[in-house]
């Protein structure tokens, strides 16, 4: 129960305080402290504390997954707060091991039962096409030569294939284009130091046809890319194996790229041509220098 002078504050002001804390650099620690300061803050803080569910290589990842599952089972309402799931793992084998973990699969099941399942996904680090031991559960991963793209089937079979609207990829190599096709509601894509699967490998490996055929390409509205031209080039002109566009450009409203990347800038004109009737904002920027902003009427 609130004590003076907090008792004199309106509910709107209390919510505003939590929102301010949620925007601080030290938000995680500060939100936890604020949620314990008074029960009046707890519910509002939990909205932000459980908004972002992250798994990283720091510490024992398997123990982290078990801990998360226990928290969600003990407090089922927490799963309803999660909107974004992120993975920061290295080396590549950690992705393979984690996505073969039945505990993580059960966490996905709990999240799928939420009235509003997570709609945002972050991957950082590692190769999507990394080697996976043949001793792992073959029913969970696609049966491909050399066990390529181990995350594709788990994502395609999870709720993300129906709910995902925002995808962040950071420092990922060998990224397969079908990742975009399996999420038809995808609207925002952020790419930072992302490499694409080579065009020849789509024919070289036994990719299932369902990753290429009969899928509706997502109508992107936002694209932000840096040092990721190889993937963007394939998004513009997919390899021959694809019998459908990978994305629909005619809905693109916001485009951000770096003017200091020659190969990245080479992708600009084709995108402008395809999105000439929808593009509203163009940002030329980088992490090192200030950028320019253009608005289209």
N, C-alpha and C positions, 0 to 999 in steps of 0.2 A: 504494500500500500504506500502511496506517495506521502512523503513528509514535506512540510513547508521548507523552502519556497517552491518545490516542485509541484506541490498540490495546487498551487495557484496558476499553473500553466495549462493552457488549453490542449485538447487532444491533437489538434492540428500542429501546434508548436512542438509537441513531443515527437510527432512523426517527422517534422522538419529537422529536429535535432538528429534523429537517427539517419535520415537521408544525408545530412552533412557529414556525419562520421563515416558513412558508407563510401564517401568520395575521397577520404583521406588516404595517403600512401600506406599508412599502417592500419588499414581498415579492418583486417581480420582480427588482430589483437584488440583493437579499440572496440569493435562490435561485441566481442566476447565479454570484455570488461563492462561495457555499458549494459549488456543484457543481464549481468549479475548485480548491477548497481541498484536497480529497482525493478520490480515485476512489471511495472507499467511499460518498460522499454522492451521486455523480453520478446513478445510476439513480433513487434516491428523489427527487432534485430535479427530474429530467426529467419525472416523473409530474405535478408541479405546473406546471412551466414550460410544458409543451405541453398542459396541460389546457384552457387558454383561448386560442383562436386569434382574435385581434382585428384588424380592419381599420378604420383611422381616416383622417380627412382630413389628419392631420398629415404633412407631407411629400408626396412623390409617391406616390399610391395605387397607380398601375400598377406602379411599381418595387417597392413593398411586396409586391404580389401575386406578381410574378416571383421575388422573393427567397424568399417562403414556399414557392413551388413547388419551387425549387431545393433548399431545405433538406429538404423531404419526399422528393424524389427521391433525394438523396444519403443520406438516413437514413430508409428506409421505416418503421422501427419507430416513429418519432416520430408518424406519422399515427395509430397505434394508441392514442396517449395522449390525443388530442384528444377532449374531451367537450362543449365549448361553443364556439360560433362567434358572434362579435359584430361588429356594424357600427356605427360612429359616423361618420356622413357628413353633409356639408352643402356646398352646397345640394342640392336635390332631384335635380338632373341627375347628381350623382355616383353616386347609387344606380342610375340608369338605365344610366350608362356602365359601372359596375362589373359589374352583373349581365348585361351584354352582352359582357363580357370573356371570351374563350375560355380564358384562363389560369385565371380563377376557376372556370370550369366544370370544367376538368381537375383543379383542387384538390378540388372536390366529388367527382369521380370517385375520386380517391385515398382520400379519407376514407370513401367508401361501401364500399371494399374492406376496411376495418378489421373485425376480429372484433366490435368494439363501436363502431359509428359514433356521431358526436356526437348527443346527445339534447336539447341546450339551445341556444336561439337568442335573441340579443339584437339589437334594432334601436333606434337612438337618433338622433333628429333627422330632419328632412325630411318630405315629404308622400308617402304611398304613391300618391297620385293625381296626382303631378306630370307635367308635359308631357314627352314623349319625342319626339325628332326622328324623322320618318318615314324618315330615311336609315338608321336602325339596323336590325339584323337582325330582320326581322319573324317569322322562324321561331322565334325564341327568346322573343318577347313575344306576348301575346294580341293579336289583331287587334280592337281596341276603338275606338270613337269617341274621339278626342282622346288615344289611347294611355294610357288610365287603368290604375291598379293594376299597374305594371310588374313587381312582384315575385311576383305570384300564380302564374303559370305556372312560373317557375323553381323555386319552392318545391314546388309540386305534383308536378313531374317529378323532383325530387331525392329522395335518401334521407330527407330530413327528413319527408316525408309519411308515412313508415312508422316513424320512430324518435323524432320530436319528442315530448317529455313536458313540457318547461318552456319557456315563452315569456315574454320580457321586452320590453315596449314602453315607450320613454321619449321624451317630447317628439315624438310622431308625430301628424300630422294626417291627416284623410281616410282613416282605417284601415278597410279593407273587412271585413265580418263573415265572408265565406267563408274568410278566413285561418284561422279557428278550425275550420271544417268540414273543411279539407283535411288536417288532422292528427288522425286519430281516436284516437291514443294520448295526446293532450294531457291532462295532469293538473294542471299548475300554471300560472297566468297572473298576471303582475305588470304592472300598468298605472300609469304615472306621467305625468300631463299628456298624455293621449292623446285625440284627437278621432276621431269616427266619420264614415264616408262618409254623406252625407245619404240619407234613405230614398228620396227621389224619384229620386236618381241611379241606383238599382238598376234602375229601369224605363227611365230616360233613356238609359243606355248599353247597348251590346250585350254584356252579360256572358254568357259561355257557360253553357248549362244545366247542364253537369257540375259547376259550382261550387255549385249549389243542390240538384240532384236526386240521389237514390241514395247519399247520404253519411250515414254513421253519426255523430251528434253525440258529441263527446268527453265522458265523465263526469268533470267537473272535481272535484278534491279540494281544491284551494287556490286562492283568489282574493284578490288584494291590489290595491286600486285607490285612487288619489288624483287628484282633478281629472280624472276620466275618465268622468263620468256619462253623456255622450252615447253612448259605446260600450256601457257596462254596460246602459243602458236597452234598446238594441237586442238585447243578449244575452238579456235577460229577455223582451222582446216583439219578435221579429224582424219586419222589414217584410213586406208581403204577398207579395213575390216568393219568399220562402222557404217551402217546403212541408214543412219539418222543423224541429224545434228546433235552435238553434245549439249549445247545450251541454245536458248532462243535469245538473240541479241536485241530484238525489236522492242523489248520492255526495259532495257537498261536506262537507268536514270542518273546514276552517279558513277564516275570512273576516276580512279586515282592511280597514278604511276609516277615514276621518277624520270625527269628529263635528262638525268646524268647517265642513264643506261641506254646505250645505242641500240642494243637488240630489243630491249623492252619498248623503246619508242617506235621501233619498226612495226610493232603490233598495233599502234595507235590508229593509223589510217584505216585499216580494215574494220576495226571496231567502230570508228566514227561513221564509216559508210553504212554499216549494218544497223547502227543505232541512231541514225541521223534524225529520225522523227520522235525519238523518245528521250534522248540525253538532255538532262537539265543542268548538270554540274560536272565540270572537269577540273581535277586537281592535279597539278604538276608539282610534286614535292618529293622530299627524301628525308631520311632520318638525320642527315648531317647538315642540310642547308634549308633555309626557308623556301617556301614554294609559292606558286602563283595559283590563283583560283579564277575559273571562268564560269559564268552562268549563261545558259541558253534560254532564250525566250520562246 
